[in-house]
Amino acid sequence: MDKKKYLEFWAKSYKEDLTKNIMPFWMKHGWDKTYGGVYTCVNRDGSLMDSTKSVWFQGRFAFICSFAYNNIEPNQEWLQAAKSTLDFMEKYCFDKDGHMYFSITADGRPLRKRRYVFSETFAAIAMSEYALATKDMSYAKKAMKIFEDTQRFLSTPGFLEPKYESSVNLQSHSIIMILINVGSRIRTVIDDPKVTQQIDQSIAALKKYFMHPEFKALLEMVGPNGEFIDTNMTRTINPGHCLETSWFIMEESRLRGWDKDLMDMALTIFNWSWNWGWDKQYGGIINFRDCRNLPQQDYSQDMKFWWPQCEAIISSLYAYLGTGDEEYLYLHRQISEWTYAHFPDKKYGEWYGYLHRDGTVAQPAKGNLFKGPFHIPRMMIKGYTLCQDILKTL
């Protein structure tokens, strides 16, 4: 492999795909210039199927617009879309108790509230990235306030409605891992020790409770002390989530001068998760696995979703940057070739979200309350910057 040519090719590809395909698609079909915010429930051609707005994506879209502005090019339309979405989010997406809704109408009337705080995490990274883009530190303070509220919601007994009966005591990987990235993004504009403390706590919890060497897996749910619980639900491995976690930790390792313990932990998670996730028969990262290799019970268990492929692309590049081991660059080529052969829609632009295991399209819509402008553009932005960083080392 000619590494220089390879990395130059992908850097150019990521930037062009982002600026000529992904961002224009959502600027045209998603950004709501009437009420503000973003629609995500769009069909294959971008036509609106449902005007319900995902609160997750108000934060995610505002983040992506600012993240692209900060790392790709200072496109004023992107910054305007970020501000429009942040204004809409601040006006309509918070309940009186500070807890955010999950979905709202086009004009901002609340529809649904859930027991989670993912809306808050995306709002926080959106505020911090916009602060970085504009140097308006009022948004950094808002990001910090949302972060502190999120910690309070999680730590206040009874504030968030329990998912299970009181006799069931479980820890979930998802909120612990996402707080690493939230802390990392906020720290670019506010160096508050509480942020680094949360990052350290999350990483320590993942290492102590969720990494299970007996299965060579990072599990999605464990007991309060990391106990393995032998049920269909708690045997679940989510390879995409785990690969995402691995690069969150790699990024933290890099920010600490390539801290060896953190990098070793991240590489262990990456290697385990790749081995569980890569579909040796059809290619691509599979949705769910069972750590005992029993039949996985989730209805989408053998599908190929858009976002795990994106996380595999970022994490393999990060692993190569951190180690120089060419095996990770070959894995990057493996996942990239498969992903780009199956997900992009050459006729209408953007990517399909949901494929069958063999790579055929399960349904062609470009968005819903869970798929929209986040994982794909983030991958392209991170992919571009990581390729550039690697090229500087050659």
N, C-alpha and C positions, 0 to 999 in steps of 0.2 A: 504493500500500500504506500503510495506517495502521500504522506500525511499532510503536507502543506497544501497540495491540490485538493485533497479530500476535504480538509477543514475550510478552505476558501470557498469550495463549492457549496458546502452546507451553510456557511455564514451568509453568502449571497442569497441562497435559496430561502432561508428563514426570513431575511429582511424583505425580500421581494414578495414573498407569500403574505407576510403581515401587512405590508403597505399597499399592495395592489389587489389583495383578495379579502383577507379576513376583516381588517378594519373598515374598508369601504362597504363590505356587506352589512356590517352592523351599524355603520353611520347612516346608511340608506334605509335599512329595514327595521332596525332596532331602536335607535335614538328617537324618543318622542319629543318633538319640538313644540307640541301643543301644551302638554302638562309638565314636561320634564321627565327625566328618568329613562328607563329602557324597557322595551318589550323583548321577550325571548321566545314566546310561543309562536314561532313562525314556521311555515311550510318549507318544502324543498327550495322553492323559488323566492323565498323571503316574504311571501304574502302572510298577513296576520291571520292566525287561526283562533286566537283567544287573547283578549286584551288584558287578562289578569297579569299582574306584575309580580314577579318573584322579588322579595325583599333581599334575599341573598344576592341577586344579580344587580341590584342598585349599587351595592358596595363593590361587587366584583367588577362591574363595568367601569365605574369611576376609578377604581384602582388601575385597571388595564389601560385606560386612556392616559392616565398620568404616568404609569410605568413605561408605556411606549414613548411618551413625550420625553421622559428623562433618559431613556436608554437607546432609542432608535433615531428620532428626529424631533425637533421642537415644532410639531404640527399644531397650529393654533386651534384647528377644528377639534382635535382630540382634547385639548385643554378646556375648550368651551363645553364639550360634551360631558367631561368630568364635572365641571362646575354645575351644569344644569342638573346632573344626576345627584350630586351631593345636596343641592338645594331642595330637590324633590324629596330625597331621603330624610333630610332633617325636618322637613315640614310634615311629612305624612307617615313615616315608617316607625316612629317610636311611640309606644304607649305611655300613659301618664307615669307609670312606675319605672320608666327607662328601658324596660324590656321591649325588644323589637318584634314586630309582626313577622309572619312568614310570607303572606301574600296579601295584596291589596288590589283595588280596582285601578283602572287607568288613571282616574282623577284623584286617587289617594285614599279612598274609603277602605278601612280594614276589613279583611275577609277571614283571615285565619292567623292564630297565634299557636306556636308549638312550644314544647318543653325544652327546646335546645337554645344555644346561644351562638350558633354559627352566623346568624345575621349580624350579630355584634362584631364577631371577629373580622368579617369582610368589611364592615363599616369602618373599623379601626384602621385597617391597612389602606383603605381608600383615603381616609383623612390624612394619614401620615404621608402617603405618596403625593397627594396634592400639595401638601405643605412643602415637600421637597421640590416640587416643580415650580411653585410660585414664590417660595420663601415667606409665605404668610404663616407665621407661627401660631396663629389662632387655631389653625387646623391641626397642628401638632398637639396643642392642648386638648382639643376635642378628641383626638385619637387616644390620648392618655386617659381622658375621662371615661371613654367607652371601654377601654381596656380594664380600668379599675372597677367599673360597674360589672363587667363580665366576670371578673374574679369574685366580686361580692355575690353575684347571682349564683355562681357555682358553689360557693362556700356557705351560703345561708340555707339551713335546713328548711325544706318546705317551700322555698321560693319558686323553684322549678318543679312542676308536677312530676311525680315519680312515674317511670315507665312500667315498673313492676311492683308487686306487693312488697311490704316492708321486710318480709322474710328473705327476699332475694337481694343479695348485695353483690353488685358487679362493678368493675371498672371498664371503661371504654377507651380504646386506643385513639379514636378520632379526635376528641377535644384536646387530649393531652398533646398529640403531635401538632395540631394546628396552632396551638399557643406558642410553639417554638418559632414558627414563621411570623406570627403576629408580633411577637416580641422583637424579632429581627428587623421587621419593617419599621416599627415604631422607633427603634433605637437609631435609625438613620437621621432622625430629626430631634429626638429627646433622649439623652443619655441618663435615664433614670435607673437607679440600682434595682428598683422593683421589677423592671423589664428583664434584666439579666438574671435576676433571682428566679423569675418564672421559667425562663429558658432552662436554667440549671435544674430546677425541680422537675420539669417535663422530661428532660433527658434522663435524669436519675430514675424516674418512675418507669420509663420505657425499659431501661436496662435491668432494673430490679424485678419488675413484675411481668412485663409483656414478652420479653425475649425468652424463649423456651428451647434450650439446646437439644433437649430430648427429641424434639420434632424438627429441629433446625428451622424454626419459624418464629416470627413475631405474630402473636395472636391478637385478634380484634377485641376479645372480651376475656377477662380473667376475674378471679375472686379478689377480695379486698387486700389480700397479702400476696397476690400473684398466683393463687392456686389455679391449676388446670381443672376445669369443670367439664366433665365428659358428657356433653349433650350435643345435639346437632348444631344448635346455634353457637355454642361456645367453642366448638372445634374449628370455627371458620378462620380461614386465612384470606385476607384481601390483598393480593400481591400489588395492586396499584397503589393502595394506601401505604403499604410498607415501602415501596420504592420511593414514594413521595417523602416519607419520613426519612429515608436514607439521605436524600439530598438536602433536606432541611438541616440534618446533623453535619453533613459534609460542609455546608455553607458556614455553620457555626465553627467548625474546626478551622476552616480557612481564615475566618475573622480573628481567630486566636492563634494565628501563625502556624496553621496546619497542626493543631493539637493532635498528637498521635493517638491518645486514648479515644478521643471522639472519632477520629478518622477510622480507626480499627473497628469501632462499634458500628459506624455507618456502613463500612464495607461488608461486615458480617451480615447486617440486615439486607444490604443490596444482594449479596450472593445467595443467601437463603431465599429471598423473595423472587429473584430471577429464576432460580431452579424450580420453585413452586409454580411460578406464573407462566413461563414460556411454554407455549403449546408446541410440543415436538412433532405433532402430526400435521397441523395446519399453519403454524406460525402465529405470532402475536401474543399479547399478554391476556390470559384468560381471567374471567371475572372473579371467581371464588374457588377455593379448594378446601378440602377437609384435611386436617392435620394428621388424621389416622388413615387417610386415603379411602375413607368410606364415601358413599355417594353424597355429594353436596346437595343440600335441600333448597337453596335459594332458587327461585324461578328463573333467574337469569344467569345461573351458575356457569354455564359453558359459553356465554356470549362474549363478544369482544366489544367493549365500550371504548369510546374515543379517549377518555381521560387517562386510563392506565398506560396507554401507549405513549402519551405525552410525558408522563412521569418517568417512564423507562428511558425515554430519549434524554431528558434532562439529567437524570441520575447517572446514566452511563457516561455522559460527557464529563460530569463532575468527578466521577471516579477516575477517569483518565487524567484529568487536570491534576488531581490530588496525588496520583501514584505514578503516572508515566507508563503504566502497564498497558501495553497495546491490546491485550485481551479485551479491555473495556471499550476500546475504540472499535474493535470488531463486533462487539455486542451492540454498540451504537449503530453500526452499519446494518446489522441484522434486523434490529427493531425499526430502523428508519426505512429501509427498503420495503419491509412488509407494510408498515403504516401508510407510506405514501403510495403504495400500490392499491390500497383498499379504501381509505377513508375520504380523500378529496373528491368533491363532486366537480368534474371537469365541465359540466354544462352550466350549472347555476352558481358555482362558487361555494366557498366555505366547505365544511366537512360533514359527512354523515356522522351520526352519533352512535348508532346501534347496528352491529353486525352479528350475523349468526357465527357459530364457531368456525365454519369454513370460509368466512370472509365475505359472504354474500350479504347484501343489505337487508336488514330486518324491517326497517321502516325509514323513509327518506326525509322526514322533517329535520330542519336544522336547529330546532330549539324547543324547549319546554321550560317548566319551572326549575329544572335541574341542569339542563344543557344550554349554554349560551356563551357569550364572549369572556371566557376565563382561561380554562386549561390550555386551549389551543394557542391563543395569542401569548399567554405567559410562556409556553414552551418555546415559541418562536423568538420571543425577546430574550429569554434565558439562553436558548440555543445559540443565537447570534452572539451574545456577549461572551459566552463560554468559549465558542470557537475563536473569537478574537483574542481572548486571554491565553488560550492554548497556543495560538500562532505566535504570540510574543515570546513563548518559551522555546520555540524551535530554532 
